């Protein structure tokens, strides 16, 4: 757990020092959004780059799970709803301008707007737990056998294709000439950082929504300790390199509309709890063979396209009316999923 926290915390700071945007060393949502731009899923010219960190997450999880004999192709647990929950996770994260992982990294960089968003994320998880306690269930996933096992390798194959494409500057990818998409650490360093982070995240089952869920349900702080170490490592790195900037105003890739920071990650936390993992965890599970997680990641890519094509994502200027409507609609839609997809709980002693 200590090594995982240091790899994520210090690794994120080093990536910023080497070229990534401020407080943007690792961010499962924003970096997936940049990949969506690189693939033409959205047309925002300043947010287009196939981030090697995300590719590394998938390949790192795949490599270590294979090495330890725990790669397990599986899926079939309500993929349509998982796609929708992935879209909702991304929509909420892009209103805040970061996933829960980046919220902590932003706080470690002095950006206090992350506190409001993190509070919203925790509240969203608490709301999700209410649905879990009332029987919410997306259904059983099945282990693939025979020729169907190849389905578990799709996410890895796509990650390898993207890696070759970004390393060679392939013509089918879009690359930003300015803005955040043009700011990045060297490809090889970004990839190595992603591989290490992905492997350790797989080994520790790292997940922030899972960490808060476990604490709220049974008082288990195991997963949360990783994020505590990550915060301290990132804070120390930011202070050492002079990257720490305390306050709410004029933070990199951030806005100060606190209500929408809160509600944005509230939506992400609610959707992540119902989907069984935060954006980072979905990428890691996709790497270890879960097609359900892969479908959720595809939903996140689609959500990035929807957010930017409909002008619903946040920006340094704040959150426009489209984004505000989208967040409220997203919360209502995910809550409806939580309510409708409940198994009937039979009291002990009654029924079979």
C-alpha positions as CSV (number, residue, x, y, z in Angstrom):
1,X,0.0,0.0,0.0
2,X,2.8,2.4,0.8
3,X,4.6,1.8,-2.5
4,X,1.4,2.2,-4.4
5,X,0.7,5.5,-2.8
6,X,4.2,6.8,-3.5
7,X,4.1,5.6,-7.1
8,X,0.8,7.5,-7.7
9,X,1.6,10.6,-5.6
10,X,5.2,11.2,-6.5
11,X,4.8,9.8,-10.0
12,X,2.0,12.3,-10.7
13,X,4.1,15.2,-9.5
14,X,7.1,14.1,-11.6
15,X,4.8,13.9,-14.7
16,X,3.7,17.5,-14.1
17,X,7.3,18.6,-13.7
18,X,8.2,16.9,-17.0
19,X,5.4,18.4,-19.0
20,X,1.9,17.4,-18.0
21,X,-0.5,20.2,-17.1
22,X,-0.7,21.4,-13.5
23,X,-2.1,18.8,-11.0
24,X,-2.7,16.5,-14.0
25,X,0.0,13.8,-13.6
26,X,-2.7,11.1,-13.3
27,X,-6.4,11.5,-14.0
28,X,-8.4,8.6,-15.3
29,X,-11.3,10.8,-16.5
30,X,-9.4,13.7,-18.0
31,X,-6.8,11.6,-19.7
32,X,-9.5,9.3,-21.1
33,X,-11.2,12.5,-22.3
34,X,-7.9,13.4,-24.1
35,X,-7.9,10.0,-25.7
36,X,-11.5,10.5,-26.9
37,X,-10.3,13.7,-28.5
38,X,-7.4,12.0,-30.2
39,X,-9.8,9.4,-31.6
40,X,-12.2,12.1,-32.9
41,X,-15.0,11.3,-30.4
42,X,-15.1,15.0,-29.5
43,X,-13.8,17.9,-31.5
44,X,-12.3,20.2,-28.8
45,X,-8.9,21.0,-30.5
46,X,-7.1,21.7,-27.2
47,X,-7.9,18.4,-25.6
48,X,-6.6,15.8,-28.0
49,X,-3.7,13.4,-27.0
50,X,-3.6,9.6,-26.6
51,X,-2.2,9.7,-23.0
52,X,0.3,6.9,-22.5
53,X,-0.5,6.9,-18.7
54,X,-4.0,5.4,-19.4
55,X,-2.5,2.9,-21.8
56,X,0.0,2.0,-19.1
57,X,-2.8,1.5,-16.5
58,X,-4.4,-1.2,-18.7
59,X,-1.1,-2.9,-19.7
60,X,0.3,-2.8,-16.2
61,X,-2.7,-4.5,-14.8
62,X,-2.7,-7.0,-17.6
63,X,1.0,-7.9,-17.2
64,X,0.9,-8.4,-13.5
65,X,-2.3,-10.3,-13.5
66,X,-1.0,-12.7,-16.2
67,X,2.3,-13.1,-14.3
68,X,0.5,-14.1,-11.1
69,X,-1.9,-16.3,-12.9
70,X,-4.9,-14.2,-12.1
71,X,-5.9,-12.9,-15.5
72,X,-9.5,-13.9,-15.8
73,X,-11.7,-13.1,-18.8
74,X,-15.2,-12.6,-17.6
75,X,-18.3,-10.5,-18.2
76,X,-22.0,-10.4,-19.2
77,X,-23.3,-8.5,-16.2
78,X,-25.7,-6.0,-17.7
79,X,-23.4,-4.3,-20.2
80,X,-25.9,-1.7,-21.4
81,X,-26.4,-0.3,-17.9
82,X,-22.6,-0.3,-17.3
83,X,-22.2,1.7,-20.4
84,X,-24.7,4.3,-19.1
85,X,-23.0,4.4,-15.7
86,X,-19.7,4.9,-17.4
87,X,-21.1,7.9,-19.3
88,X,-22.5,9.3,-16.0
89,X,-19.1,8.9,-14.2
90,X,-17.4,10.8,-17.0
91,X,-20.0,13.6,-17.2
92,X,-19.8,14.3,-13.5
93,X,-16.0,14.2,-13.5
94,X,-15.7,16.6,-16.5
95,X,-18.0,19.1,-14.8
96,X,-15.6,19.1,-11.9
97,X,-12.5,18.8,-14.2
98,X,-11.1,15.7,-12.7
99,X,-11.8,12.2,-11.4
100,X,-11.6,11.4,-7.7
101,X,-8.0,10.6,-8.1
102,X,-7.2,14.0,-9.5
103,X,-9.4,15.6,-6.7
104,X,-6.8,14.3,-4.2
105,X,-3.9,15.3,-6.3
106,X,-5.4,18.8,-6.7
107,X,-5.7,19.2,-3.0
108,X,-2.1,18.0,-2.6
109,X,-1.1,20.8,-5.0
110,X,-2.9,23.4,-2.9
111,X,-6.2,23.6,-4.9
112,X,-8.9,23.8,-2.3
113,X,-11.6,23.3,-4.9
114,X,-10.8,19.6,-4.6
115,X,-12.2,19.6,-1.1
116,X,-15.7,20.5,-2.2
117,X,-15.6,17.9,-5.0
118,X,-14.3,15.2,-2.7
119,X,-17.1,15.9,-0.2
120,X,-19.5,15.5,-3.1
121,X,-17.9,12.2,-4.1
122,X,-18.2,10.8,-0.6
123,X,-21.9,11.9,-0.5
124,X,-22.5,10.2,-3.8
125,X,-21.0,7.0,-2.5
126,X,-23.2,7.2,0.6
127,X,-26.2,7.6,-1.7
128,X,-25.1,4.6,-3.7
129,X,-24.8,2.5,-0.6
130,X,-28.4,3.2,0.2
131,X,-29.3,1.5,-3.1
132,X,-26.9,-1.4,-2.4
133,X,-28.5,-2.0,0.9
134,X,-31.9,-2.1,-0.7
135,X,-30.8,-4.9,-3.1
136,X,-29.3,-3.1,-6.1
137,X,-27.6,-5.6,-8.4
138,X,-26.5,-5.5,-12.0
139,X,-26.4,-9.3,-12.2
140,X,-23.8,-12.0,-12.2
141,X,-20.7,-11.9,-14.4
142,X,-19.6,-15.2,-16.0
143,X,-16.1,-16.5,-16.5
144,X,-15.4,-17.0,-20.3
145,X,-14.3,-20.4,-21.5
146,X,-13.0,-21.7,-24.8
147,X,-12.8,-19.3,-27.7
148,X,-14.8,-16.7,-25.7
149,X,-11.8,-16.1,-23.5
150,X,-10.4,-13.9,-26.3
151,X,-12.9,-11.3,-25.3
152,X,-10.8,-10.6,-22.2
153,X,-7.9,-9.5,-24.4
154,X,-9.8,-6.8,-26.3
155,X,-8.9,-3.9,-24.0
156,X,-5.2,-5.0,-24.0
157,X,-5.2,-5.2,-27.8
158,X,-6.7,-1.7,-28.1
159,X,-4.2,-0.3,-25.6
160,X,-1.3,-1.8,-27.6
161,X,-2.6,-0.3,-30.8
162,X,-3.0,3.1,-29.2
163,X,0.6,2.9,-27.9
164,X,2.0,2.1,-31.3
165,X,-0.1,4.9,-32.8
166,X,0.9,7.6,-30.3
167,X,4.6,6.6,-30.4
168,X,4.6,6.8,-34.2
169,X,2.4,9.9,-34.5
170,X,-0.2,7.9,-36.5
171,X,-2.3,10.0,-38.9
172,X,-5.6,8.7,-37.6
173,X,-5.0,10.3,-34.2
174,X,-5.5,14.0,-33.5
175,X,-2.8,15.8,-31.6
176,X,-3.4,19.2,-30.0
177,X,-1.1,22.0,-31.1
178,X,-2.0,24.1,-28.0
179,X,-3.8,23.9,-24.7
180,X,-3.7,21.0,-22.2
181,X,-3.6,18.4,-24.9
182,X,-0.3,19.7,-26.2
183,X,1.2,19.5,-22.7
184,X,2.7,16.2,-21.8
185,X,5.7,14.4,-20.4
186,X,7.8,12.3,-22.9
187,X,5.9,9.3,-24.2
188,X,8.3,6.7,-22.7
189,X,8.3,8.3,-19.2
190,X,4.5,8.6,-19.2
191,X,4.2,4.9,-20.3
192,X,6.6,3.7,-17.6
193,X,4.7,5.7,-15.0
194,X,1.4,4.3,-16.2
195,X,2.7,0.7,-16.2
196,X,4.0,1.0,-12.7
197,X,0.8,2.6,-11.4
198,X,-1.4,0.1,-13.2
199,X,0.5,-2.9,-11.8
200,X,0.4,-1.6,-8.2
201,X,-3.2,-0.5,-8.5
202,X,-4.1,-4.0,-9.6
203,X,-2.0,-5.6,-6.9
204,X,-3.7,-3.6,-4.1
205,X,-7.2,-3.4,-5.7
206,X,-6.9,0.4,-5.4
207,X,-10.3,2.2,-5.7
208,X,-11.4,5.3,-4.0
209,X,-15.1,4.7,-4.2
210,X,-14.5,1.1,-3.0
211,X,-12.4,2.5,-0.1
212,X,-15.1,4.9,1.1
213,X,-17.7,2.2,0.6
214,X,-15.8,-0.3,2.7
215,X,-15.3,2.2,5.4
216,X,-19.0,3.2,5.5
217,X,-20.2,-0.4,5.5
218,X,-17.7,-2.3,7.7
219,X,-15.2,0.3,8.9
220,X,-12.3,-1.1,6.7
221,X,-9.7,1.6,6.0
222,X,-7.3,-0.6,3.9
223,X,-7.9,1.1,0.5
224,X,-8.2,4.6,2.0
225,X,-4.6,4.3,3.4
226,X,-3.3,4.1,-0.1
227,X,-4.8,7.5,-0.9
228,X,-3.5,8.9,2.3
229,X,0.1,7.9,1.4
230,X,-0.5,9.2,-2.2
231,X,-1.6,12.6,-0.8
232,X,1.4,12.9,1.4
233,X,3.8,11.9,-1.4
234,X,2.2,14.3,-3.8
235,X,2.2,17.1,-1.2
236,X,5.9,16.6,-0.5
237,X,6.7,16.5,-4.2
238,X,4.8,19.7,-5.0
239,X,6.5,21.5,-2.1
240,X,9.9,20.3,-3.2
241,X,9.5,21.3,-6.8
242,X,7.7,24.6,-6.1
243,X,4.5,23.4,-7.7
244,X,2.3,24.0,-4.6
245,X,-0.2,26.8,-4.9
246,X,-2.6,27.3,-2.0
247,X,-6.1,28.6,-2.4
248,X,-9.3,28.5,-4.6
249,X,-8.5,31.0,-7.3
250,X,-6.4,30.7,-10.4
251,X,-5.7,27.0,-10.0
252,X,-4.6,25.0,-13.1
253,X,-7.5,23.4,-15.0
254,X,-10.0,24.3,-12.3
255,X,-13.0,26.5,-11.5
256,X,-14.6,27.8,-8.3
257,X,-18.3,27.0,-8.8
258,X,-18.5,25.0,-5.6
259,X,-22.0,23.7,-6.0
260,X,-21.2,22.1,-9.4
261,X,-17.8,20.8,-8.2
262,X,-19.8,19.1,-5.4
263,X,-22.6,17.8,-7.6
264,X,-20.2,16.8,-10.4
265,X,-18.3,14.3,-8.2
266,X,-21.6,13.4,-6.4
267,X,-22.7,12.0,-9.7
268,X,-19.4,10.3,-10.3
269,X,-19.5,8.7,-6.8
270,X,-23.0,7.5,-7.1
271,X,-22.4,6.0,-10.6
272,X,-19.1,4.4,-9.5
273,X,-20.7,2.8,-6.4
274,X,-23.4,1.2,-8.6
275,X,-20.9,0.2,-11.3
276,X,-18.5,-1.4,-8.8
277,X,-15.5,0.9,-9.1
278,X,-14.2,4.4,-9.8
279,X,-12.8,5.3,-13.2
280,X,-9.3,4.1,-12.3
281,X,-10.6,0.8,-11.0
282,X,-12.6,0.3,-14.3
283,X,-9.4,0.6,-16.3
284,X,-7.6,-1.8,-14.1
285,X,-10.4,-4.4,-14.2
286,X,-10.5,-4.0,-18.0
287,X,-6.8,-4.8,-18.1
288,X,-7.3,-8.0,-16.0
289,X,-9.9,-9.3,-18.4
290,X,-13.3,-7.9,-17.4
291,X,-15.4,-7.0,-20.4
292,X,-18.0,-5.4,-18.1
293,X,-15.3,-2.9,-17.0
294,X,-14.3,-2.5,-20.6
295,X,-17.9,-1.6,-21.5
296,X,-17.9,0.9,-18.7
297,X,-14.7,2.5,-20.0
298,X,-16.3,2.7,-23.5
299,X,-19.2,4.5,-21.8
300,X,-16.7,6.9,-20.3
301,X,-15.2,7.6,-23.7
302,X,-18.7,8.2,-25.1
303,X,-19.5,10.4,-22.1
304,X,-16.4,12.5,-22.8
305,X,-17.7,13.0,-26.4
306,X,-21.2,13.9,-25.2
307,X,-19.9,16.3,-22.6
308,X,-17.7,18.3,-25.0
309,X,-19.9,18.1,-28.1
310,X,-22.9,19.4,-26.1
311,X,-20.7,22.0,-24.3
312,X,-21.5,20.4,-20.9
313,X,-18.0,20.1,-19.6
314,X,-16.6,22.5,-17.1
315,X,-13.8,24.9,-17.9
316,X,-11.7,27.5,-16.2
317,X,-14.6,29.9,-16.6
318,X,-17.0,27.6,-14.7
319,X,-19.9,25.3,-15.6
320,X,-22.4,26.5,-18.2
321,X,-26.1,25.9,-18.2
322,X,-25.7,22.8,-20.4
323,X,-23.4,21.2,-17.9
324,X,-25.7,22.1,-15.0
325,X,-28.7,20.5,-16.7
326,X,-26.6,17.4,-17.6
327,X,-25.4,16.9,-14.0
328,X,-28.9,17.1,-12.6
329,X,-30.3,14.9,-15.3
330,X,-27.4,12.4,-14.7
331,X,-28.1,12.2,-11.0
332,X,-31.8,11.6,-11.6
333,X,-31.0,8.9,-14.3
334,X,-28.5,7.1,-12.1
335,X,-30.8,7.2,-9.1
336,X,-33.5,5.7,-11.2
337,X,-31.2,2.9,-12.2
338,X,-30.4,2.3,-8.6
339,X,-34.1,2.2,-7.7
340,X,-35.3,0.1,-10.6
341,X,-32.6,-2.6,-10.6
342,X,-33.2,-4.0,-7.1
343,X,-33.5,-7.6,-6.2
344,X,-36.4,-8.4,-3.9
345,X,-34.9,-9.0,-0.4
346,X,-36.6,-12.0,1.3
347,X,-36.5,-11.8,5.2
348,X,-34.7,-14.7,6.9
349,X,-37.1,-17.6,7.5
350,X,-39.5,-16.6,4.7
351,X,-39.3,-18.0,1.2
352,X,-36.5,-20.1,-0.2
